[in-house]
Each structure stands twice: as C-alpha cells, then as structure tokens.
Amino acid sequence: MNKKKILFRADGNTQIGLGHLYRLYAIYQILDKTYTSLFLSKNTDIVKSNFELVETCLIPSDLTIKGEPDWINSNFSKNEYILITDGYGFGSSYQKSIKSYGFILICIDDLANNYMYADLVINHSPYISEKDYSSELHTQFALGCQHALLRKLFVEAAKRHRVIDKMETVFVCFGGSDLNDITHKVIKVLLEIADIKKINVVLGESYLHTEINSLNNKKIFIHKNLSESQLLAVMYDSDFSISSASTISYELCCVKMPMIVGWYVENQTKLYKGLVEQGLVYGIGDILKIDKVKLKTKILEIIKINHKKIIRTQALLFDGKQSERLINKITALPFKIWIRPVVKDDVEQLFIWVNEIEVRKQSVISKPIEFEDHHKWLLSKIKSTESFLFIAIMGRIQVGQIRFDLVNGYFEIDYSIDRDYRGYGLGKEIIKRGVEELIILIDTPKIRAKVKKGNLASNSIFSKIGFNKLKTQDGSNFTSYALDTYNYCTYE
C-alpha cells in the first residue's frame, strides 16, 4: 500500500471559493507521511498560493470534464495512483469512466444526488446516511461528523478542553470570497449591540467588496489571507461566532465555540440541517433572507444564555479522532474491508453467524445459542463500556464480525467470517481493522486471542500478524496469543 500515490483533484476560484481545495488539503495532511501526493487543478497558482509544500500538475485549460478521465489515464498509472476528487463536476459519468480504467477512486461529496461508482464516498454532513445514496455494491462510505475533513491543527484543537465564560468577542466568516457580502450585513448589526466589544472578521484573498472599509469602527479587526495557525489563534481569541454551514463551522466546533449558523446556497442546506438537529449550532436559516431585526434578536438571545450543553455536544462529536478513522478507511481500500460498530438491527445476522456449524465447533461453548438468550446478550454488550462489537463489510456486503471483551485486563478477541467468504484471506484483514478501531477507542489496549489448537487457519493468522504465542498452563485444547499494541507496526 505504501507504493501507492495520491492524485488530488479539485478547483478553486472567486466564484466557487476554496472549500473543495481545503477539504482535500485536510486529507493531504492526514496522509502526508503515508503517500506521495500530487494536486491536479486547472488553476495551480491558487493551489500553490494557499497550500504549503504541495506538488501540483496543471490540467489543460481546454480539456472538458468529459475528456478528463482519458487524460488522467494517459498520464498516470492505475497501479501507482489513487484518485481523490472534490467538486460538483465529478458525477456518475466521470466516476464510471475513472473506474473503467481500473483506478481506486475516492469522492468527497455534499449532495448525495449522483449514482456513485467510487470505491469510497466521504460525506461529513451529520444529516446524511447510506440510505440517501444509490451506488455500486463495492462502494464504501465514510459519513458524518466522525469522518469530518479537518486540517491538522483543528484535529489537535478538538482534543483540548475549553470554557466560554463571556460573550464579548465575535468571530465572523462567510467564506473567502463572500460574493453576497453577508459579512458587511452582519457587522452592521453587531455594531448596534453594546455588549459586543470586538469583532474578528476573517476574509480571503478573493473578497473584493469595499463597503466594509467605510464602517471605520475600532471594534472591527479584519484578518485576511490567514494561515491555518493564524486562523486558529483568531478563533481562540473569540467567544462566539456567526458563519455559514460550511467547513468553517466544523473547525469552529473543534475549538468549542457557540455558533450562530445560516446557509446561503443549496449545497449548504443538508449540512445546516445536520448541525442544527445534532445540537451543534444555533440556526438562523437562509441568511440571505433574514432581516436585521431578526438577526439582532438572535444575537442578543445567544449572548445571554449558558452554552455548556452545546459545547459538550461539540466535544462529543468532534473528538479529535476523525483523522485516524479516515486513515483506516483509506488504507483498507485495496482489501475492500472495513468495519462499523454493531447496532441493534444486526441481531438476526449475528444470530445466524454465531450458530453456524463451523463457528460453534471452534468456540469454547459448542452447543447452539437460543435467539432470546442471544438477543439479551447483544443488548447488554452494546450498552457495555467493556465490550466493543463490529461488523466487517466488503463493499456493502456483511462478511463477518469481530468483538473485543475486557477480561482480566486484556481485550479478548472473538471473530468469525460468513461461510460464503471463507478462504479469501479476510480473517487477517478483519482482525487488523478491528485492532485499528480498538486503538482509536482505547489507548494502547492489551489484546488477547484464544484459539483451538485444531483451528489451523486462525492459529496461522495470529502468528503472522504480530501476536505473541503464550504458554499454555493447563494443558487445554486452546492456544493463547497476546498483542502488545506498541509493536503494532509488526503488521504486514
């Protein structure tokens, strides 16, 4: 996998903004030490001026979106590169063409309005689910806040605690270009509120309006073309914010900040609904239609209430582990295996697996399990803080399960593979993905597996992927293995 390189494909300008590029840059930072990367764009000057140390390749200006897959295939090898796209032009036809050439394809998506041919679809809206998509059977999904595309410093900020004890300084940002000049409208309202002592206004290089200059008020501090670290500093200097439902709102969640959020273009509506329904922000709807009186009333309401609940919600959903989850999903692509937590609706599938003849034969307790007992057991495991259960997925097909139970200081592994998918080497990948997910949830867990001596396949797997064989004390028919997660790099 380390031999693969990444092609990032997005554009940015004053009309469409830089949001697509910023999201790809977040993935670039996540994967920087694992992959060699190249940004493909029709405006590489914008890429170079906004993102440090990235290699770029200029796409011919006369090349149509229809002809682009042919150009990519002619200039880059499917065996060498993975393609990651972000933009509204990379729809079904584009994806189908790229996949026909054999490339691994990852699509960053907002709208869920295309049939997806990609191997992995990332949509970090909290309002979206797999049911909103139509796709190929091989397509996998990384959805919701837990897979938010965040730049490195904001991932680190999400891990830190913060207390807001005043509401005097406000952060205002509506994108780098803000074509509708919402910024000017909001600032004029804020200047009417005496309790607001400072207004931090963040603008991009593409912001071309001049009316803001006429306000000439000592409360206003304009920040333009900020680096990632500078932007974070301005956020920490602010007590609450007013912004659009875009990537900036996720970065503000990482900083733990009360937010007034609105939308002004159609592609922001689903993210807006998700932010409001999850209790992450205070919503004001279509900000282009909101009048000054309503906006002022909302601001006055917000600055006088306690925000502990909304900050707790932000801390819960933006836990600083988004990057690790995305790395696991992306590095799993060549194997087409990923895992998700077990939910109540999985009870019947798990019941089928647990009672499959070969599974019972290899288990400590060999007799069949009754459904009622299984149902009660599953509900207790889902609620338990000492058990973690996952379903293994290949594309959209459930191929097995893995469970970790805390017993005497060790997380003991139980895993099984659907009988139709045995013999394909999936056991190794399921265990690897399970351990990776457990490490995200539990820092340096001790892990142990207990395998029947006659189960040659499982004994071989645990021996090969870094588990140490333990001495059997009681002469039982089982062999025990243990994994020190500090040596996790011993995985092949």
Order of alpha helices (4+ residues) and beta strands (2+ residues): beta-alpha-beta-alpha-beta-alpha-beta-alpha-beta-beta-beta-beta-beta-alpha-beta-alpha-beta-beta-alpha-beta-alpha-beta-alpha-beta-alpha-alpha-alpha-beta-alpha-alpha-alpha-beta-beta-beta-alpha-beta-alpha-beta-beta
